[in-house]
Amino acid sequence: MDERRWYDKDPTLCEAIELLYLSTDETKGKAAEFMLKLQEVVASDIIEKVYQTVKKYEGKGSRWYDSDPLMIKAIELLRVAPLHIQKSAAKKLLKALSQDELLELQKEFDKLDEEAAKAEQIEE
C-alpha cells in the first residue's frame, strides 16, 4: 500500500483520523482539545515547528482540517508526538469517537502523560 499521509502507516491512527474527519464539529472541537494536551509531552522546539506549520497551512491547505487553526495544531501535535504516544492517543481517541466519550478521554490523558514521563525516565 502506498502511504501518502503520515498517519497511513499505522492502521489504528489512520482509523482514528478518518473517524475524526466524519465527526460533528462539536466532537471535532472536543477531540482537538484532547490532542492539544499532547503539547505537554512534546519538546518545546517541536512545538515551535507545530506553530510554523499552522501558519503555513491555515486556510490555505487542501486537507480537511486546514480551515480550522485549532484542528491543524491538534493534528500536527499528534503527528510530531513520539510513536508510542501517537498509538496510545489514537487508540483512546478512536474509542472516544466511537462511543462519543471525549470528556472521559480527557481524564484518561492524564494516564497517557504519566506513561510518557515514565518512558522518558527509562530512556534517560
DAZI-V891798 format. One line per field, one symbol per residue. phi: phi as a letter, one per 30 degrees, with the letter a starting at -180 (. if undefined). burial: 1 if it has 24 or more other ideal C-beta (glycine too) atoms within 12 Angstrom, else 0. Layout:
phi->???
burial->???
This chain:
phi->.cdccedddbedddddddddedddddddddddedddddddccddddeddddddeddceicdcddcddbeddedddddddcdeeddeddddddddddddchcddddddddedddddddddddddd
burial->0000001001011101101100100011011111111110110000000100110010000010100111111111111110001111111111011000010011001001100100000000
